[in-house]
Amino acid sequence: MDEQKLIQTAVVQSEEQLRSVLAHTAFAIYKRNLLTDQYDYVSQAFFAIVGYEPQEVEGQQLENLLAMIHPADVEQVVGRIADAIAGTEAEPYCLIEYRFRHKDGTYRWLQDQFRVVRADNGEPQALIGSVRDITDRKNAEEAIRRTEKKFHDLFMRLPLPLSIINNKSDLVFLNEQFTCVFGYTREEVPTLESWRDKAYPDPIRRLHAEQTWEMAVRQFFFFFLIMQPVELTVTCKNGLLRDVLVSGGVLDDSIVLTYTDITELRRNEKLLYSTYERRQKNELMNQLVESAVITEQMAFASEKIFGDQREHPFVLCLIKIDDLTDSHKHGRDRT
């Protein structure tokens, strides 16, 4: 008799310890009887998660509980439970995440993991599982998604061509301005190699571009120097050539590249240099003409004074200068 009392006492103590553990765990444990469509057991932790006492939940029909789930999540929950009961789930445990309406009226994100208990003949008898609150995790994930979307939208709408290359030399991102300026989409240039083939179709220019860029990258990574802009001439999809300054920076395990179009700048520089050359030539010719006039006047005075009939050097002088100027011009064109 004493031994039986000891056994009963030990059982009661064990149940109290188990009840205390279940009450203070972050997981709410439950057993849903599929034959009666009611809960046989709901742990006290359920109150901390959704605000309902276990007694308020145990007698609820599945239809009433589904009404507490967010309308956007009901179809997923019903489908996964049906698949688990039918035995079509690949894993023994089914994991669902859904929003459940707290007693205070707000929705909480829950992670529900359960398995189907079956009789010897395979008939489903109950669902045994655990529920935990993952609202904080979901809110953090949503905040990260919003931040990523902001950066994505910012990169996409920047008025500067931009690309992102990962450590496998894949072009994982091209913004709208990149396609607008160069004409290529990410589908057309998915890798750094395909971009170089299209941007630098001439083998010599392509080799120069590769060597120049690789040197800049090595200096940045190995010597911790600032990645200096590299000037390259890019062939656009429409065949036009654009002079660009390419520079970049590191973002996690990728490189962000920016392309500054300096085509107009270089064109204006050439125009300015050409104008400067013409001005210099005109000034030179004016000086020669002035010298020639003075020489002509001196020759005329000499003829009057000494009676000399000498050939004036003016025409010969201009011919020599023009020959020299043309030779210089043709020589520069050949270079």
SULHU-V352559 format. One line per field, one symbol per residue. ss: DSSP state (H for helix, E for strand, C for the rest). phi: phi as a letter, one per 40 degrees, with the letter a starting at -180 (. if undefined). A space follows every 10 residues. Layout:
ss: ???
phi: ???
This chain:
ss: CHHHHHHHHH HHHHHHHHHH HHHHCCCEEE EEECCCCEEE EECCHHHHHH CCCHHHHHCC CHHHHHCCEC HHHHHHHHHH HHHHHHCCCC CCCEEEEEEE ECCCCCEEEE EEEEEEEECC CCCEEEEEEE EEECHHHHHH HHHHHHHHHH HHHHHHHCCC EEEEECCCCE EEEECHHHHH HHCCCCCCCC EHHHHHHHHC CCHHHHHHHH HHHHHHHHHH HHHCCCCCCE EEEEECCCCC EEEEEEEEEE ECCEEEEEEE ECHHHHHHHH HHHHHHHHHH HHHHHHHHHH HHHHHHHHHH HHHHHHCCCC CCCHHHHHHH HHHHHHHHHH HHHHC
phi: .ccccccccc cccccccccc cccbccbcca bbccccfacc abcccccccb gbcdccbdcc cdcccccccd dcbcdccccc ccccccgccc ccbbbbbacb ccccgccbcb bbbabccbcc cgccbabbab bbcbdccccc cccccccccc cccccccdcb daabbccbgc ccabcccdcc ccgcbcccbc bccccccccb ccdccccccc cccccccccc ccbfccccdb cbbbccccgc bbcbbbbaac bfbbbcbbbc cbdccccccc cccccccccc cccccccccc cccccccccc cccccbgcbc cccccccccc cccccccccc ccccc
